[in-house]
Amino acid sequence: HRDLHSFPTRRSSDLGRRLIDEICQIGGYCRAGKEAKPEDTFSQYVMPYRNPNPGARRSFGIKVVNIGRYRMLKDMNTGKILKTKSEVSSLQEFISWLTSCRGSWEGVILVSHEPQRKVLGPLLLEALYKYNLLEAFKKVVKGFCNSTSVVSSLGDSSKITSLSLRSLCKTVLGDTTLPTNSATDRCTVLLDILARVTSSEEGGEVQAEKVAKFSSSLAVEEEQLKDQKSTRLNSS
């Protein structure tokens, strides 16, 4: 499972830590070589049923606006209206992109960065269940990895003071100006961080075999989803 794909999503809740959150953006980045190419990046916005609350708007820089009879998603930083698609169409296109990136490898590992409670994997699986897309997804994706485990174990503990993505840009990459607002921005810096902590060479590539040791199978992620759903039901 050699290919690594970073796949942060943006969510519509205040903290993005609940299974009932809605996906507002699916972003992915896969760099097979040292040179970045346009096809390395996947980004698609999804119109949520509920309007993002103030916390989500501050965190992710997007909001829903009404223009005439239509609801639209707006980038608060640029003021531009964002092109959105349905959740099912976005997931189908994401799977197709992953398939094109896989090449001749057996499958891919999806990497996310979650310093606190893990929710991205279960949230994505829940959406795939909803549209009967899990089997198509399983043909491509073989596992998930939370990059915080990789950074904690392989990074320079004398320099790393926090596992937040913004802090890691400073302590690992030495750059405080890198954008991290959108899902695709976070994907890009995340792979750069992984390359730095897994490779001994300056400007080297991510050593996939090192990351794979910290990954979990889809079966494990499905069990975590069941546990989270059970916890939600028991507490409601």
Secondary structure as a PSIPRED ss2 file (coil, helix, strand):
# PSIPRED VFORMAT (PSIPRED V4.0)

   1 H C   1.000  0.000  0.000
   2 R C   1.000  0.000  0.000
   3 D E   0.000  0.000  1.000
   4 L E   0.000  0.000  1.000
   5 H E   0.000  0.000  1.000
   6 S E   0.000  0.000  1.000
   7 F C   1.000  0.000  0.000
   8 P C   1.000  0.000  0.000
   9 T E   0.000  0.000  1.000
  10 R E   0.000  0.000  1.000
  11 R E   0.000  0.000  1.000
  12 S C   1.000  0.000  0.000
  13 S C   1.000  0.000  0.000
  14 D C   1.000  0.000  0.000
  15 L C   1.000  0.000  0.000
  16 G C   1.000  0.000  0.000
  17 R C   1.000  0.000  0.000
  18 R C   1.000  0.000  0.000
  19 L C   1.000  0.000  0.000
  20 I C   1.000  0.000  0.000
  21 D C   1.000  0.000  0.000
  22 E C   1.000  0.000  0.000
  23 I E   0.000  0.000  1.000
  24 C E   0.000  0.000  1.000
  25 Q E   0.000  0.000  1.000
  26 I E   0.000  0.000  1.000
  27 G E   0.000  0.000  1.000
  28 G E   0.000  0.000  1.000
  29 Y E   0.000  0.000  1.000
  30 C C   1.000  0.000  0.000
  31 R C   1.000  0.000  0.000
  32 A C   1.000  0.000  0.000
  33 G C   1.000  0.000  0.000
  34 K C   1.000  0.000  0.000
  35 E C   1.000  0.000  0.000
  36 A C   1.000  0.000  0.000
  37 K C   1.000  0.000  0.000
  38 P H   0.000  1.000  0.000
  39 E H   0.000  1.000  0.000
  40 D H   0.000  1.000  0.000
  41 T E   0.000  0.000  1.000
  42 F E   0.000  0.000  1.000
  43 S E   0.000  0.000  1.000
  44 Q E   0.000  0.000  1.000
  45 Y E   0.000  0.000  1.000
  46 V E   0.000  0.000  1.000
  47 M C   1.000  0.000  0.000
  48 P C   1.000  0.000  0.000
  49 Y C   1.000  0.000  0.000
  50 R C   1.000  0.000  0.000
  51 N C   1.000  0.000  0.000
  52 P C   1.000  0.000  0.000
  53 N C   1.000  0.000  0.000
  54 P H   0.000  1.000  0.000
  55 G H   0.000  1.000  0.000
  56 A H   0.000  1.000  0.000
  57 R H   0.000  1.000  0.000
  58 R H   0.000  1.000  0.000
  59 S H   0.000  1.000  0.000
  60 F H   0.000  1.000  0.000
  61 G C   1.000  0.000  0.000
  62 I E   0.000  0.000  1.000
  63 K E   0.000  0.000  1.000
  64 V E   0.000  0.000  1.000
  65 V E   0.000  0.000  1.000
  66 N E   0.000  0.000  1.000
  67 I E   0.000  0.000  1.000
  68 G C   1.000  0.000  0.000
  69 R C   1.000  0.000  0.000
  70 Y E   0.000  0.000  1.000
  71 R E   0.000  0.000  1.000
  72 M E   0.000  0.000  1.000
  73 L E   0.000  0.000  1.000
  74 K E   0.000  0.000  1.000
  75 D E   0.000  0.000  1.000
  76 M C   1.000  0.000  0.000
  77 N C   1.000  0.000  0.000
  78 T C   1.000  0.000  0.000
  79 G C   1.000  0.000  0.000
  80 K C   1.000  0.000  0.000
  81 I E   0.000  0.000  1.000
  82 L E   0.000  0.000  1.000
  83 K C   1.000  0.000  0.000
  84 T E   0.000  0.000  1.000
  85 K E   0.000  0.000  1.000
  86 S C   1.000  0.000  0.000
  87 E H   0.000  1.000  0.000
  88 V H   0.000  1.000  0.000
  89 S H   0.000  1.000  0.000
  90 S H   0.000  1.000  0.000
  91 L H   0.000  1.000  0.000
  92 Q H   0.000  1.000  0.000
  93 E H   0.000  1.000  0.000
  94 F H   0.000  1.000  0.000
  95 I H   0.000  1.000  0.000
  96 S H   0.000  1.000  0.000
  97 W H   0.000  1.000  0.000
  98 L H   0.000  1.000  0.000
  99 T H   0.000  1.000  0.000
 100 S H   0.000  1.000  0.000
 101 C H   0.000  1.000  0.000
 102 R H   0.000  1.000  0.000
 103 G C   1.000  0.000  0.000
 104 S C   1.000  0.000  0.000
 105 W C   1.000  0.000  0.000
 106 E C   1.000  0.000  0.000
 107 G C   1.000  0.000  0.000
 108 V E   0.000  0.000  1.000
 109 I E   0.000  0.000  1.000
 110 L E   0.000  0.000  1.000
 111 V E   0.000  0.000  1.000
 112 S E   0.000  0.000  1.000
 113 H C   1.000  0.000  0.000
 114 E C   1.000  0.000  0.000
 115 P C   1.000  0.000  0.000
 116 Q C   1.000  0.000  0.000
 117 R C   1.000  0.000  0.000
 118 K C   1.000  0.000  0.000
 119 V C   1.000  0.000  0.000
 120 L H   0.000  1.000  0.000
 121 G H   0.000  1.000  0.000
 122 P H   0.000  1.000  0.000
 123 L H   0.000  1.000  0.000
 124 L H   0.000  1.000  0.000
 125 L H   0.000  1.000  0.000
 126 E H   0.000  1.000  0.000
 127 A H   0.000  1.000  0.000
 128 L H   0.000  1.000  0.000
 129 Y H   0.000  1.000  0.000
 130 K H   0.000  1.000  0.000
 131 Y C   1.000  0.000  0.000
 132 N C   1.000  0.000  0.000
 133 L C   1.000  0.000  0.000
 134 L H   0.000  1.000  0.000
 135 E H   0.000  1.000  0.000
 136 A H   0.000  1.000  0.000
 137 F H   0.000  1.000  0.000
 138 K H   0.000  1.000  0.000
 139 K C   1.000  0.000  0.000
 140 V C   1.000  0.000  0.000
 141 V E   0.000  0.000  1.000
 142 K E   0.000  0.000  1.000
 143 G E   0.000  0.000  1.000
 144 F E   0.000  0.000  1.000
 145 C E   0.000  0.000  1.000
 146 N E   0.000  0.000  1.000
 147 S H   0.000  1.000  0.000
 148 T H   0.000  1.000  0.000
 149 S H   0.000  1.000  0.000
 150 V H   0.000  1.000  0.000
 151 V H   0.000  1.000  0.000
 152 S H   0.000  1.000  0.000
 153 S H   0.000  1.000  0.000
 154 L H   0.000  1.000  0.000
 155 G C   1.000  0.000  0.000
 156 D C   1.000  0.000  0.000
 157 S C   1.000  0.000  0.000
 158 S C   1.000  0.000  0.000
 159 K C   1.000  0.000  0.000
 160 I C   1.000  0.000  0.000
 161 T C   1.000  0.000  0.000
 162 S C   1.000  0.000  0.000
 163 L C   1.000  0.000  0.000
 164 S C   1.000  0.000  0.000
 165 L H   0.000  1.000  0.000
 166 R H   0.000  1.000  0.000
 167 S H   0.000  1.000  0.000
 168 L H   0.000  1.000  0.000
 169 C H   0.000  1.000  0.000
 170 K H   0.000  1.000  0.000
 171 T H   0.000  1.000  0.000
 172 V C   1.000  0.000  0.000
 173 L C   1.000  0.000  0.000
 174 G C   1.000  0.000  0.000
 175 D C   1.000  0.000  0.000
 176 T C   1.000  0.000  0.000
 177 T C   1.000  0.000  0.000
 178 L C   1.000  0.000  0.000
 179 P C   1.000  0.000  0.000
 180 T C   1.000  0.000  0.000
 181 N C   1.000  0.000  0.000
 182 S C   1.000  0.000  0.000
 183 A H   0.000  1.000  0.000
 184 T H   0.000  1.000  0.000
 185 D H   0.000  1.000  0.000
 186 R H   0.000  1.000  0.000
 187 C H   0.000  1.000  0.000
 188 T H   0.000  1.000  0.000
 189 V H   0.000  1.000  0.000
 190 L H   0.000  1.000  0.000
 191 L H   0.000  1.000  0.000
 192 D H   0.000  1.000  0.000
 193 I H   0.000  1.000  0.000
 194 L H   0.000  1.000  0.000
 195 A H   0.000  1.000  0.000
 196 R H   0.000  1.000  0.000
 197 V H   0.000  1.000  0.000
 198 T H   0.000  1.000  0.000
 199 S C   1.000  0.000  0.000
 200 S C   1.000  0.000  0.000
 201 E C   1.000  0.000  0.000
 202 E C   1.000  0.000  0.000
 203 G C   1.000  0.000  0.000
 204 G C   1.000  0.000  0.000
 205 E C   1.000  0.000  0.000
 206 V C   1.000  0.000  0.000
 207 Q C   1.000  0.000  0.000
 208 A H   0.000  1.000  0.000
 209 E H   0.000  1.000  0.000
 210 K H   0.000  1.000  0.000
 211 V H   0.000  1.000  0.000
 212 A H   0.000  1.000  0.000
 213 K C   1.000  0.000  0.000
 214 F C   1.000  0.000  0.000
 215 S E   0.000  0.000  1.000
 216 S E   0.000  0.000  1.000
 217 S E   0.000  0.000  1.000
 218 L H   0.000  1.000  0.000
 219 A H   0.000  1.000  0.000
 220 V H   0.000  1.000  0.000
 221 E H   0.000  1.000  0.000
 222 E H   0.000  1.000  0.000
 223 E H   0.000  1.000  0.000
 224 Q H   0.000  1.000  0.000
 225 L H   0.000  1.000  0.000
 226 K H   0.000  1.000  0.000
 227 D H   0.000  1.000  0.000
 228 Q H   0.000  1.000  0.000
 229 K H   0.000  1.000  0.000
 230 S H   0.000  1.000  0.000
 231 T H   0.000  1.000  0.000
 232 R H   0.000  1.000  0.000
 233 L H   0.000  1.000  0.000
 234 N H   0.000  1.000  0.000
 235 S H   0.000  1.000  0.000
 236 S C   1.000  0.000  0.000
